[in-house]
Amino acid sequence: MNAKLKKILIEKINNSDWWHVPPCDPEAYKKRGKFLASTFRQAEFYGRPHDVPDRVFINNPIFGFSEKAILKKLFPSEYRMLYSTLLKETKNWYQHRINIDARMCQKAKQLGYDAIALIGSNGKKYLEKNKKPNSIELNVLYS
């Protein structure tokens, strides 16, 4: 079933428009990949998205219906610690967040993935019906 969902997900990602908010750090793409949102409104959470959506082509994403699930796939022995630190509000929270994003990007690339897709919790129902989930956060990884 997971292979079938992955195939549907890849098709939906590759045939959709994606909204992107440029990062402040020009080196961010190399460090953490390129983050995209499935709607303009979702992207606005991070700042002002480009006026024109992006298109992507991926063929091997790692995906999950929660961040914890993705961390577990990438870091089986330390996912609990990584996830719990994301939940803590500290004054360096943003720096910690982007450090974990960088680690996730590097590990996913090492494992042969070209993207990380975080799908909303009800997304599995949509994929099972061959529909695009309402909420997908996509991180396209760069070499």
N, CA, C and O atoms as a MOPAC input file, in Angstrom:
PM7 MOZYME 1SCF
protein

 N      0.81600 1    -1.20000 1     0.00000 1
 C      0.00000 1     0.00000 1     0.00000 1
 C      0.86000 1     1.26400 1     0.00000 1
 O      0.52400 1     2.23400 1    -0.67900 1
 N      1.96000 1     1.26700 1     0.74900 1
 C      2.83200 1     2.43600 1     0.80300 1
 C      3.39600 1     2.79500 1    -0.57400 1
 O      3.51600 1     3.97500 1    -0.90400 1
 N      3.74500 1     1.78000 1    -1.38100 1
 C      4.27900 1     2.03000 1    -2.72600 1
 C      3.20900 1     2.66400 1    -3.61000 1
 O      3.50600 1     3.54200 1    -4.42000 1
 N      1.97500 1     2.22200 1    -3.45400 1
 C      0.87400 1     2.79100 1    -4.24200 1
 C      0.64300 1     4.24800 1    -3.85000 1
 O      0.48200 1     5.11000 1    -4.71400 1
 N      0.62700 1     4.51900 1    -2.54500 1
 C      0.44900 1     5.89700 1    -2.08300 1
 C      1.59000 1     6.77900 1    -2.56400 1
 O      1.37000 1     7.92200 1    -2.96300 1
 N      2.79900 1     6.25400 1    -2.52700 1
 C      3.96900 1     7.02400 1    -2.97100 1
 C      3.84800 1     7.37500 1    -4.45500 1
 O      4.15900 1     8.49500 1    -4.85800 1
 N      3.40500 1     6.43600 1    -5.24800 1
 C      3.24300 1     6.68100 1    -6.68600 1
 C      2.19900 1     7.78400 1    -6.93000 1
 O      2.41500 1     8.67800 1    -7.74800 1
 N      1.08400 1     7.71200 1    -6.22300 1
 C      0.03700 1     8.73200 1    -6.36000 1
 C      0.56200 1    10.08300 1    -5.88900 1
 O      0.33200 1    11.10500 1    -6.53500 1
 N      1.26800 1    10.08200 1    -4.75800 1
 C      1.82400 1    11.32200 1    -4.22100 1
 C      2.77600 1    11.97200 1    -5.22500 1
 O      2.69800 1    13.17900 1    -5.45100 1
 N      3.65100 1    11.20700 1    -5.81600 1
 C      4.60800 1    11.74000 1    -6.79600 1
 C      3.85800 1    12.37700 1    -7.96500 1
 O      4.20800 1    13.47000 1    -8.41100 1
 N      2.83800 1    11.69900 1    -8.45200 1
 C      2.03700 1    12.23700 1    -9.56900 1
 C      1.38800 1    13.56700 1    -9.16900 1
 O      1.42400 1    14.53000 1    -9.93500 1
 N      0.80300 1    13.61900 1    -7.98500 1
 C      0.12200 1    14.84100 1    -7.53700 1
 C      1.13000 1    15.97700 1    -7.33300 1
 O      0.85000 1    17.12200 1    -7.68800 1
 N      2.28300 1    15.67300 1    -6.77200 1
 C      3.30600 1    16.70200 1    -6.57000 1
 C      3.79900 1    17.24700 1    -7.91000 1
 O      3.89800 1    18.46000 1    -8.09200 1
 N      4.10400 1    16.35700 1    -8.83600 1
 C      4.66500 1    16.78100 1   -10.11900 1
 C      3.65900 1    17.51400 1   -11.00800 1
 O      4.05700 1    18.22900 1   -11.92700 1
 N      2.37500 1    17.34500 1   -10.74700 1
 C      1.34500 1    17.99800 1   -11.56300 1
 C      0.68600 1    19.18100 1   -10.86200 1
 O     -0.39000 1    19.62300 1   -11.26400 1
 N      1.32800 1    19.69300 1    -9.81500 1
 C      0.74300 1    20.78200 1    -9.03800 1
 C      1.60100 1    22.03200 1    -9.07400 1
 O      2.79200 1    21.99200 1    -9.38400 1
 N      0.96200 1    23.13000 1    -8.74900 1
 C      1.68000 1    24.38600 1    -8.52900 1
 C      2.12800 1    24.41400 1    -7.07700 1
 O      1.44500 1    23.89000 1    -6.19700 1
 N      3.28900 1    25.03400 1    -6.83100 1
 C      3.87100 1    25.11400 1    -5.49600 1
 C      4.27200 1    26.53900 1    -5.20600 1
 O      4.78000 1    27.24300 1    -6.07900 1
 N      4.04300 1    26.96200 1    -3.98500 1
 C      4.31400 1    28.33800 1    -3.57900 1
 C      5.53900 1    28.38300 1    -2.68400 1
 O      5.72000 1    27.54900 1    -1.79800 1
 N      6.38100 1    29.38600 1    -2.94200 1
 C      7.67100 1    29.46800 1    -2.26400 1
 C      7.90900 1    30.86600 1    -1.71300 1
 O      7.63400 1    31.86800 1    -2.37300 1
 N      8.42300 1    30.91300 1    -0.49400 1
 C      8.86600 1    32.16100 1     0.12800 1
 C     10.39000 1    32.10200 1     0.17400 1
 O     10.95300 1    31.23100 1     0.83900 1
 N     11.06300 1    33.01600 1    -0.52200 1
 C     12.53100 1    32.98200 1    -0.52800 1
 C     13.10000 1    33.16500 1     0.87900 1
 O     12.60700 1    33.99600 1     1.64100 1
 N     14.13200 1    32.39700 1     1.22700 1
 C     14.75500 1    32.54200 1     2.55400 1
 C     15.65600 1    33.77700 1     2.60700 1
 O     16.08700 1    34.29700 1     1.57800 1
 N     15.92300 1    34.22600 1     3.81700 1
 C     16.83900 1    35.36800 1     4.00000 1
 C     18.26800 1    34.98600 1     3.63800 1
 O     19.01100 1    35.79400 1     3.08000 1
 N     18.65000 1    33.75600 1     3.95600 1
 C     20.00900 1    33.25900 1     3.71800 1
 C     20.11000 1    32.69300 1     2.30300 1
 O     19.45500 1    31.69500 1     2.00200 1
 N     20.91600 1    33.30300 1     1.42100 1
 C     21.03500 1    32.79400 1     0.05100 1
 C     21.64600 1    31.38600 1    -0.02700 1
 O     21.50800 1    30.70900 1    -1.04500 1
 N     22.31200 1    30.95100 1     1.03500 1
 C     22.90200 1    29.61100 1     1.06600 1
 C     21.91800 1    28.55400 1     1.58500 1
 O     22.25900 1    27.37300 1     1.65500 1
 N     20.72000 1    28.96900 1     1.94400 1
 C     19.75000 1    28.06600 1     2.56600 1
 C     19.41100 1    26.87300 1     1.67700 1
 O     19.24400 1    25.76100 1     2.17800 1
 N     19.30700 1    27.08600 1     0.37200 1
 C     18.93800 1    25.98200 1    -0.51800 1
 C     19.96300 1    24.85300 1    -0.45500 1
 O     19.60100 1    23.67700 1    -0.45100 1
 N     21.23900 1    25.21600 1    -0.40700 1
 C     22.29400 1    24.20500 1    -0.32200 1
 C     22.26100 1    23.48200 1     1.01700 1
 O     22.51100 1    22.27900 1     1.09200 1
 N     21.95000 1    24.22700 1     2.07100 1
 C     21.96100 1    23.65700 1     3.42000 1
 C     20.72700 1    22.81400 1     3.72800 1
 O     20.83300 1    21.74000 1     4.31900 1
 N     19.54200 1    23.31300 1     3.31800 1
 C     18.29500 1    22.70200 1     3.78000 1
 C     17.32400 1    22.31600 1     2.67900 1
 O     16.29000 1    21.71400 1     2.96800 1
 N     17.62000 1    22.64300 1     1.42200 1
 C     16.68200 1    22.37300 1     0.34000 1
 C     15.76900 1    23.56700 1     0.11400 1
 O     15.95800 1    24.62900 1     0.70600 1
 N     14.78200 1    23.38100 1    -0.74400 1
 C     13.83600 1    24.44700 1    -1.08600 1
 C     12.45700 1    24.05400 1    -0.57000 1
 O     11.88500 1    23.05000 1    -0.99500 1
 N     11.93300 1    24.85500 1     0.34500 1
 C     10.63800 1    24.56800 1     0.95600 1
 C      9.51800 1    25.20000 1     0.14100 1
 O      9.59200 1    26.36000 1    -0.26500 1
 N      8.48300 1    24.40400 1    -0.08400 1
 C      7.33500 1    24.84800 1    -0.86400 1
 C      6.04600 1    24.46900 1    -0.14000 1
 O      6.00600 1    23.49600 1     0.61300 1
 N      5.00200 1    25.24500 1    -0.37800 1
 C      3.69600 1    24.96300 1     0.21400 1
 C      2.69800 1    24.68200 1    -0.90600 1
 O      2.86100 1    25.15300 1    -2.03200 1
 N      1.67200 1    23.91300 1    -0.58300 1
 C      0.71200 1    23.51400 1    -1.60500 1
 C     -0.29000 1    24.61200 1    -1.95600 1
 O     -0.97800 1    24.51300 1    -2.97200 1
 N     -0.38200 1    25.66400 1    -1.12500 1
 C     -1.25600 1    26.79200 1    -1.45500 1
 C     -0.54700 1    28.10100 1    -1.13600 1
 O      0.36200 1    28.14500 1    -0.30700 1
 N     -0.96900 1    29.14900 1    -1.79500 1
 C     -0.42700 1    30.48000 1    -1.54400 1
 C     -0.66000 1    30.85900 1    -0.08700 1
 O      0.22800 1    31.39700 1     0.57500 1
 N     -1.84700 1    30.57700 1     0.39700 1
 C     -2.21000 1    30.92800 1     1.77500 1
 C     -1.31000 1    30.21900 1     2.79700 1
 O     -0.87800 1    30.82900 1     3.77500 1
 N     -1.03300 1    28.93700 1     2.56600 1
 C     -0.14600 1    28.20800 1     3.47800 1
 C      1.26200 1    28.79200 1     3.44600 1
 O      1.92700 1    28.87000 1     4.47900 1
 N      1.71300 1    29.19700 1     2.27400 1
 C      3.05600 1    29.77600 1     2.15100 1
 C      3.15300 1    31.12100 1     2.86100 1
 O      4.22300 1    31.48000 1     3.35300 1
 N      2.06100 1    31.86600 1     2.92200 1
 C      2.08100 1    33.18300 1     3.56400 1
 C      2.46400 1    33.11900 1     5.03900 1
 O      2.90800 1    34.11700 1     5.60800 1
 N      2.29700 1    31.96300 1     5.65600 1
 C      2.70600 1    31.79300 1     7.04500 1
 C      4.19400 1    32.11900 1     7.21300 1
 O      4.61100 1    32.61200 1     8.26100 1
 N      4.99300 1    31.84100 1     6.17200 1
 C      6.44400 1    32.01200 1     6.22400 1
 C      6.91900 1    33.35700 1     5.67900 1
 O      8.11000 1    33.66100 1     5.75200 1
 N      6.02200 1    34.15800 1     5.14000 1
 C      6.39200 1    35.44100 1     4.55900 1
 C      5.65100 1    35.66700 1     3.26400 1
 O      4.58600 1    35.09000 1     3.04500 1
 N      6.20300 1    36.49900 1     2.40600 1
 C      5.55600 1    36.83600 1     1.13200 1
 C      5.99700 1    35.86100 1     0.04900 1
 O      7.15900 1    35.87200 1    -0.35700 1
 N      5.06400 1    35.00200 1    -0.43100 1
 C      5.41700 1    34.07100 1    -1.50400 1
 C      5.62000 1    34.78500 1    -2.84000 1
 O      5.14000 1    35.90000 1    -3.04600 1
 N      6.33400 1    34.12300 1    -3.73300 1
 C      6.43700 1    34.62100 1    -5.10800 1
 C      5.03300 1    34.73500 1    -5.69100 1
 O      4.12100 1    34.02400 1    -5.26900 1
 N      4.86000 1    35.63000 1    -6.66100 1
 C      3.55700 1    35.79400 1    -7.31400 1
 C      3.23500 1    34.64400 1    -8.26300 1
 O      2.07100 1    34.31400 1    -8.49100 1
 N      4.27800 1    34.04500 1    -8.80800 1
 C      4.10000 1    32.95100 1    -9.76400 1
 C      4.50700 1    31.64100 1    -9.08400 1
 O      5.59000 1    31.55500 1    -8.50500 1
 N      3.64800 1    30.62600 1    -9.15000 1
 C      3.99400 1    29.36200 1    -8.49500 1
 C      5.12300 1    28.62500 1    -9.21200 1
 O      5.38400 1    28.84900 1   -10.39400 1
 N      5.77300 1    27.75500 1    -8.47600 1
 C      6.83400 1    26.89600 1    -9.01200 1
 C      6.23200 1    25.57400 1    -9.45900 1
 O      5.15300 1    25.18100 1    -9.01500 1
 N      6.94400 1    24.90500 1   -10.33500 1
 C      6.63400 1    23.52500 1   -10.69700 1
 C      7.86900 1    22.70800 1   -10.32400 1
 O      8.99200 1    23.20300 1   -10.40700 1
 N      7.66300 1    21.47300 1    -9.91700 1
 C      8.77500 1    20.61400 1    -9.52700 1
 C      8.66100 1    19.27200 1   -10.23400 1
 O      7.59900 1    18.89600 1   -10.73000 1
 N      9.77800 1    18.56600 1   -10.26500 1
 C      9.77800 1    17.18100 1   -10.72800 1
 C     10.59900 1    16.37600 1    -9.73400 1
 O     11.80800 1    16.56600 1    -9.59800 1
 N      9.92500 1    15.48500 1    -9.05200 1
 C     10.59200 1    14.59400 1    -8.10300 1
 C     10.24700 1    13.15900 1    -8.48500 1
 O      9.26000 1    12.91600 1    -9.17900 1
 N     11.06000 1    12.21500 1    -8.03000 1
 C     10.71000 1    10.81600 1    -8.29200 1
 C     10.94700 1     9.89200 1    -7.11200 1
 O     10.60900 1     8.71100 1    -7.18500 1
 N     11.52400 1    10.40000 1    -6.01700 1
 C     11.74600 1     9.53600 1    -4.85800 1
 C     11.67900 1    10.32400 1    -3.54600 1
 O     12.70200 1    10.56100 1    -2.90300 1
 N     10.46500 1    10.72700 1    -3.15500 1
 C     10.36100 1    11.46800 1    -1.89500 1
 C     10.26000 1    10.54000 1    -0.69100 1
 O      9.75100 1     9.42400 1    -0.79000 1
 N     10.75000 1    11.01600 1     0.43700 1
 C     10.41500 1    10.37600 1     1.70200 1
 C      9.20500 1    11.16900 1     2.19100 1
 O      9.19100 1    12.39500 1     2.08800 1
 N      8.19100 1    10.48500 1     2.72000 1
 C      7.00400 1    11.21000 1     3.12700 1
 C      6.41100 1    10.62300 1     4.39400 1
 O      6.68400 1     9.48300 1     4.77100 1
 N      5.60100 1    11.43100 1     5.02800 1
 C      4.91300 1    10.99500 1     6.23100 1
 C      3.73800 1    11.90900 1     6.51000 1
 O      3.61400 1    12.98700 1     5.92800 1
 N      2.88100 1    11.46200 1     7.40700 1
 C      1.68500 1    12.21300 1     7.76400 1
 C      1.87200 1    12.98100 1     9.06600 1
 O      0.92600 1    13.55300 1     9.60800 1
 N      3.09900 1    12.98500 1     9.55200 1
 C      3.49300 1    13.81400 1    10.69100 1
 C      5.00400 1    13.99100 1    10.61600 1
 O      5.71800 1    13.18700 1    10.01700 1
 N      5.46000 1    15.05500 1    11.23500 1
 C      6.90900 1    15.28400 1    11.25800 1
 C      7.61100 1    14.18000 1    12.04900 1
 O      8.71400 1    13.75600 1    11.70400 1
 N      6.96400 1    13.73200 1    13.09500 1
 C      7.52900 1    12.66200 1    13.91500 1
 C      7.75700 1    11.40200 1    13.07400 1
 O      8.78700 1    10.74200 1    13.21300 1
 N      6.80100 1    11.06900 1    12.20200 1
 C      6.93200 1     9.88800 1    11.34300 1
 C      8.11600 1    10.01700 1    10.38400 1
 O      8.83300 1     9.04600 1    10.14100 1
 N      8.31400 1    11.20500 1     9.84900 1
 C      9.43800 1    11.42300 1     8.93500 1
 C     10.75700 1    11.33800 1     9.69500 1
 O     11.70600 1    10.71000 1     9.22700 1
 N     10.81800 1    11.96900 1    10.86800 1
 C     12.03000 1    11.88200 1    11.68800 1
 C     12.34600 1    10.43100 1    12.04100 1
 O     13.51100 1    10.03300 1    12.05500 1
 N     11.31700 1     9.64700 1    12.32400 1
 C     11.52200 1     8.24100 1    12.68000 1
 C     12.12600 1     7.46200 1    11.51900 1
 O     12.97400 1     6.59300 1    11.72600 1
 N     11.69400 1     7.76900 1    10.29900 1
 C     12.25300 1     7.09100 1     9.11900 1
 C     13.71300 1     7.49600 1     8.88400 1
 O     14.54000 1     6.66700 1     8.50500 1
 N     14.01600 1     8.76800 1     9.11000 1
 C     15.37100 1     9.25700 1     8.85400 1
 C     16.34200 1     8.94600 1     9.98400 1
 O     17.50300 1     8.62100 1     9.73700 1
 N     15.87000 1     9.04500 1    11.22500 1
 C     16.73300 1     8.89100 1    12.40100 1
 C     16.08100 1     7.92000 1    13.39600 1
 O     15.61500 1     8.34700 1    14.45200 1
 N     16.04100 1     6.63200 1    13.07500 1
 C     15.31100 1     5.68000 1    13.92000 1
 C     15.72300 1     5.68300 1    15.38800 1
 O     14.87500 1     5.49600 1    16.26000 1
 N     16.99200 1     5.89100 1    15.67600 1
 C     17.42900 1     5.79800 1    17.06900 1
 C     17.35700 1     7.12400 1    17.83000 1
 O     17.42400 1     7.12600 1    19.05900 1
 N     17.22600 1     8.23100 1    17.13600 1
 C     17.21000 1     9.51200 1    17.84600 1
 C     15.99700 1    10.38900 1    17.53600 1
 O     15.97200 1    11.56000 1    17.91500 1
 N     14.99400 1     9.84000 1    16.85400 1
 C     13.85500 1    10.66100 1    16.45500 1
 C     13.08600 1    11.23200 1    17.64800 1
 O     12.57900 1    12.35100 1    17.57400 1
 N     12.99500 1    10.47300 1    18.74900 1
 C     12.24900 1    10.96600 1    19.91800 1
 C     12.88800 1    12.23800 1    20.48000 1
 O     12.19800 1    13.20700 1    20.79800 1
 N     14.19700 1    12.21600 1    20.59300 1
 C     14.91800 1    13.38400 1    21.11000 1
 C     14.77800 1    14.56800 1    20.14400 1
 O     14.51000 1    15.68900 1    20.57500 1
 N     14.95700 1    14.32400 1    18.86200 1
 C     14.84200 1    15.40200 1    17.88000 1
 C     13.43900 1    16.00400 1    17.89000 1
 O     13.27800 1    17.22400 1    17.86400 1
 N     12.44400 1    15.15000 1    17.92700 1
 C     11.06300 1    15.63600 1    17.90900 1
 C     10.73600 1    16.41500 1    19.18100 1
 O     10.10200 1    17.46900 1    19.11600 1
 N     11.15700 1    15.91300 1    20.31600 1
 C     10.83500 1    16.60500 1    21.57200 1
 C     11.50300 1    17.97100 1    21.64200 1
 O     10.94400 1    18.90000 1    22.22400 1
 N     12.68900 1    18.10500 1    21.05900 1
 C     13.34700 1    19.41300 1    21.08100 1
 C     12.63800 1    20.41000 1    20.17000 1
 O     12.70700 1    21.61700 1    20.40000 1
 N     11.95800 1    19.91500 1    19.14000 1
 C     11.20000 1    20.81700 1    18.27000 1
 C      9.98700 1    21.38900 1    18.98200 1
 O      9.51600 1    22.47400 1    18.64100 1
 N      9.48800 1    20.67100 1    19.95500 1
 C      8.29400 1    21.10600 1    20.67300 1
 C      8.59300 1    22.12400 1    21.76600 1
 O      7.69100 1    22.81300 1    22.24100 1
 N      9.85500 1    22.21700 1    22.16200 1
 C     10.23700 1    23.15300 1    23.22400 1
 C     10.37800 1    24.55900 1    22.66000 1
 O     10.96300 1    24.75900 1    21.59600 1
 N      9.84000 1    25.51800 1    23.38200 1
 C      9.99700 1    26.91200 1    22.98200 1
 C     11.20000 1    27.49200 1    23.72300 1
 O     11.18200 1    27.66200 1    24.94200 1
 N     12.22200 1    27.78300 1    22.96600 1
 C     13.41800 1    28.39400 1    23.53900 1
 C     13.75700 1    29.63100 1    22.72100 1
 O     13.20400 1    29.84300 1    21.64100 1
 N     14.65800 1    30.43600 1    23.23400 1
 C     14.98500 1    31.65100 1    22.48400 1
 C     15.76000 1    31.32900 1    21.20000 1
 O     15.76000 1    32.14300 1    20.27600 1
 N     16.41000 1    30.18300 1    21.11700 1
 C     17.11000 1    29.79400 1    19.87800 1
 C     16.27100 1    28.80800 1    19.06200 1
 O     16.83100 1    28.04200 1    18.27800 1
 N     14.96400 1    28.80400 1    19.22200 1
 C     14.12200 1    27.81100 1    18.55900 1
 C     14.33200 1    27.81200 1    17.04600 1
 O     14.47700 1    26.74900 1    16.44300 1
 N     14.35000 1    28.99600 1    16.42500 1
 C     14.48800 1    29.05600 1    14.97200 1
 C     15.81700 1    28.45400 1    14.51900 1
 O     15.84800 1    27.67900 1    13.56400 1
 N     16.89500 1    28.79500 1    15.18200 1
 C     18.19900 1    28.23800 1    14.81200 1
 C     18.20500 1    26.72100 1    14.96800 1
 O     18.74400 1    26.00600 1    14.12300 1
 N     17.61200 1    26.24300 1    16.03700 1
 C     17.51600 1    24.80600 1    16.25600 1
 C     16.69000 1    24.15700 1    15.14400 1
 O     17.05000 1    23.09400 1    14.64000 1
 N     15.58100 1    24.80100 1    14.76200 1
 C     14.70200 1    24.28700 1    13.70600 1
 C     15.46600 1    24.14900 1    12.39500 1
 O     15.39600 1    23.10700 1    11.74300 1
 N     16.19700 1    25.19500 1    12.00400 1
 C     16.89300 1    25.11000 1    10.71700 1
 C     18.06100 1    24.12700 1    10.77200 1
 O     18.43100 1    23.55800 1     9.74500 1
 N     18.64300 1    23.92000 1    11.94400 1
 C     19.68900 1    22.89800 1    12.07200 1
 C     19.10200 1    21.50600 1    11.86400 1
 O     19.71000 1    20.66900 1    11.19600 1
 N     17.93500 1    21.25900 1    12.42700 1
 C     17.28700 1    19.95600 1    12.21600 1
 C     16.87500 1    19.79900 1    10.75900 1
 O     17.01000 1    18.71600 1    10.19000 1
 N     16.37400 1    20.87300 1    10.15000 1
 C     16.02500 1    20.81700 1     8.72100 1
 C     17.25500 1    20.45300 1     7.88400 1
 O     17.15900 1    19.66300 1     6.94400 1
 N     18.40300 1    21.02900 1     8.22800 1
 C     19.63900 1    20.72900 1     7.49700 1
 C     20.02500 1    19.26100 1     7.67800 1
 O     20.42200 1    18.60000 1     6.71800 1
 N     19.91000 1    18.75500 1     8.89600 1
 C     20.22300 1    17.33700 1     9.15100 1
 C     19.27100 1    16.42700 1     8.38500 1
 O     19.69400 1    15.42100 1     7.81500 1
 N     17.99200 1    16.77600 1     8.37100 1
 C     17.00300 1    15.97500 1     7.64400 1
 C     17.32300 1    15.97200 1     6.14900 1
 O     17.24700 1    14.93200 1     5.49500 1
 N     17.67700 1    17.12700 1     5.61800 1
 C     18.02700 1    17.25100 1     4.19900 1
 C     19.22400 1    16.36400 1     3.86000 1
 O     19.18100 1    15.59500 1     2.90100 1
 N     20.28300 1    16.47600 1     4.64600 1
 C     21.49500 1    15.69400 1     4.38100 1
 C     21.24100 1    14.19100 1     4.49100 1
 O     21.69700 1    13.41600 1     3.65000 1
 N     20.51900 1    13.78900 1     5.52100 1
 C     20.24000 1    12.36300 1     5.72000 1
 C     19.36300 1    11.82400 1     4.59600 1
 O     19.61600 1    10.73400 1     4.08300 1
 N     18.33800 1    12.57400 1     4.21100 1
 C     17.46000 1    12.12400 1     3.12800 1
 C     18.25200 1    11.96700 1     1.82200 1
 O     18.05500 1    11.00300 1     1.08300 1
 N     19.14000 1    12.91500 1     1.55000 1
 C     19.97100 1    12.80500 1     0.34200 1
 C     20.87500 1    11.57900 1     0.41300 1
 O     21.03400 1    10.86700 1    -0.57800 1
 N     21.47600 1    11.32800 1     1.59600 1
 C     22.33300 1    10.14900 1     1.76400 1
 C     21.56300 1     8.86100 1     1.49000 1
 O     22.12100 1     7.89100 1     0.97600 1
 N     20.28100 1     8.86000 1     1.83600 1
 C     19.45200 1     7.67500 1     1.64400 1
 C     18.84600 1     7.59200 1     0.24000 1
 O     18.10700 1     6.65500 1    -0.06300 1
 N     19.15700 1     8.57000 1    -0.61600 1
 C     18.72200 1     8.53000 1    -2.00700 1
 C     17.39500 1     9.21200 1    -2.30600 1
 O     16.84000 1     9.03000 1    -3.39000 1
 N     16.88400 1     9.98700 1    -1.37300 1
 C     15.63200 1    10.70000 1    -1.61000 1
 C     15.90600 1    12.03800 1    -2.28000 1
 O     16.98000 1    12.61700 1    -2.11200 1
 N     14.92800 1    12.52900 1    -3.04200 1
 C     15.07200 1    13.83400 1    -3.68600 1
 C     14.12400 1    14.88500 1    -3.11800 1
 O     14.15800 1    16.04300 1    -3.53500 1
 N     13.28300 1    14.48800 1    -2.17300 1
 C     12.36400 1    15.42900 1    -1.54500 1
 C     11.86500 1    14.84800 1    -0.22300 1
 O     11.91400 1    13.64100 1     0.01400 1
 N     11.38500 1    15.75500 1     0.62800 1
 C     10.72300 1    15.36900 1     1.86900 1
 C      9.32900 1    15.97700 1     1.80100 1
 O      9.18700 1    17.18400 1     1.60500 1
 N      8.30500 1    15.15400 1     1.96000 1
 C      6.92300 1    15.63900 1     1.89400 1
 C      6.21800 1    15.36200 1     3.21400 1
 O      6.06000 1    14.21500 1     3.63200 1
 N      5.80000 1    16.44500 1     3.85800 1
 C      4.99900 1    16.34700 1     5.07700 1
 C      3.55900 1    16.57800 1     4.66800 1
 O      3.19600 1    17.65800 1     4.20200 1
 N      2.74600 1    15.55500 1     4.84600 1
 C      1.36200 1    15.58200 1     4.38600 1
 C      0.45900 1    15.73800 1     5.59700 1
 O      0.69000 1    15.11900 1     6.63600 1
 N     -0.57100 1    16.56600 1     5.46200 1
 C     -1.52700 1    16.75700 1     6.54600 1
 C     -2.10300 1    15.43300 1     7.01700 1
 O     -2.15000 1    14.46100 1     6.26200 1
 N     -2.54000 1    15.40100 1     8.26800 1
 C     -2.96900 1    14.14300 1     8.90000 1
 C     -4.10300 1    13.44200 1     8.16400 1
 O     -4.20400 1    12.21800 1     8.23900 1
 N     -4.95900 1    14.17400 1     7.45600 1
 C     -6.03000 1    13.51400 1     6.70400 1
 C     -5.62700 1    13.21100 1     5.26300 1
 O     -6.45200 1    12.75700 1     4.46900 1
 N     -4.37900 1    13.45700 1     4.92800 1
 C     -3.89400 1    13.27800 1     3.56000 1
 C     -3.95300 1    11.86400 1     3.03000 1
 O     -4.11800 1    11.65700 1     1.82800 1
 N     -3.82000 1    10.88600 1     3.91600 1
 C     -3.85700 1     9.49300 1     3.46600 1
 C     -5.19900 1     9.16500 1     2.81000 1
 O     -5.24600 1     8.44200 1     1.81500 1
 N     -6.28100 1     9.69500 1     3.36700 1
 C     -7.61800 1     9.46900 1     2.79300 1
 C     -7.69100 1    10.01600 1     1.37000 1
 O     -8.26700 1     9.38700 1     0.48200 1
 N     -7.10500 1    11.18600 1     1.16200 1
 C     -7.11900 1    11.78000 1    -0.17200 1
 C     -6.30800 1    10.94100 1    -1.15700 1
 O     -6.76400 1    10.66000 1    -2.26500 1
 N     -5.11000 1    10.54700 1    -0.74800 1
 C     -4.26900 1     9.74500 1    -1.63900 1
 C     -4.93400 1     8.42000 1    -1.98600 1
 O     -4.84900 1     7.96000 1    -3.12500 1
 N     -5.59200 1     7.80900 1    -1.01200 1
 C     -6.28800 1     6.54100 1    -1.28100 1
 C     -7.41100 1     6.71200 1    -2.30200 1
 O     -7.81100 1     5.75200 1    -2.95900 1
 N     -7.91600 1     7.94000 1    -2.43100 1
 C     -8.95900 1     8.24900 1    -3.42000 1
 C     -8.36300 1     8.86200 1    -4.68800 1
 O     -9.08400 1     9.39300 1    -5.53200 1
 N     -7.03000 1     8.77900 1    -4.81000 1
 C     -6.29400 1     9.32400 1    -5.94800 1
 C     -6.47800 1    10.84200 1    -6.07400 1
 O     -6.57300 1    11.37300 1    -7.18100 1
 N     -6.52600 1    11.52500 1    -4.93800 1
 C     -6.66100 1    12.97500 1    -4.90800 1
 C     -5.47600 1    13.58000 1    -4.16600 1
 O     -4.84600 1    12.94000 1    -3.32400 1
 N     -5.19300 1    14.84300 1    -4.51000 1
 C     -4.11300 1    15.55700 1    -3.83000 1
 C     -4.59100 1    15.99400 1    -2.44900 1
 O     -5.65700 1    16.59700 1    -2.33000 1
 N     -3.82300 1    15.70000 1    -1.41100 1
 C     -4.17800 1    16.19500 1    -0.07600 1
 C     -4.21100 1    17.72100 1    -0.03800 1
 O     -3.50800 1    18.38800 1    -0.79700 1
 N     -5.03500 1    18.26100 1     0.85300 1
 C     -5.17300 1    19.72200 1     0.97900 1
 C     -3.90500 1    20.38700 1     1.48500 1
 O     -3.64000 1    21.54400 1     1.15900 1
 N     -3.12500 1    19.67600 1     2.27100 1
 C     -1.94600 1    20.28900 1     2.87200 1
 C     -0.72200 1    19.40000 1     2.68900 1
 O     -0.65300 1    18.28300 1     3.20200 1
 N      0.23800 1    19.92900 1     1.94400 1
 C      1.53000 1    19.26400 1     1.77900 1
 C      2.61200 1    20.33500 1     1.91400 1
 O      2.57500 1    21.35900 1     1.23200 1
 N      3.56300 1    20.08600 1     2.79200 1
 C      4.76600 1    20.91400 1     2.85500 1
 C      5.85000 1    20.10100 1     2.16200 1
 O      6.14700 1    18.97600 1     2.56200 1
 N      6.42900 1    20.67100 1     1.13700 1
 C      7.39200 1    19.95700 1     0.31700 1
 C      8.75700 1    20.60400 1     0.43200 1
 O      8.89800 1    21.82200 1     0.32300 1
 N      9.75600 1    19.77300 1     0.65300 1
 C     11.14000 1    20.23700 1     0.67600 1
 C     11.86500 1    19.50400 1    -0.43500 1
 O     12.13600 1    18.30800 1    -0.32900 1
 N     12.18000 1    20.22900 1    -1.50500 1
 C     12.91600 1    19.65000 1    -2.62200 1
 C     14.39400 1    19.76700 1    -2.29800 1
 O     14.89600 1    20.86000 1    -2.03700 1
 N     15.09000 1    18.63400 1    -2.31500 1
 C     16.48600 1    18.58100 1    -1.90600 1
 C     17.41400 1    18.84300 1    -3.07900 1
 O     17.18600 1    18.36100 1    -4.18800 1
 N     18.44400 1    19.59800 1    -2.82300 1
 C     19.43200 1    19.91500 1    -3.85500 1
 C     20.74100 1    19.24200 1    -3.52000 1
 O     21.08200 1    19.08300 1    -2.34700 1
 N     21.47500 1    18.84600 1    -4.53800 1
 C     22.78700 1    18.21000 1    -4.34300 1
 C     23.85100 1    19.24100 1    -4.11000 1
 O     25.01800 1    18.89200 1    -3.92500 1

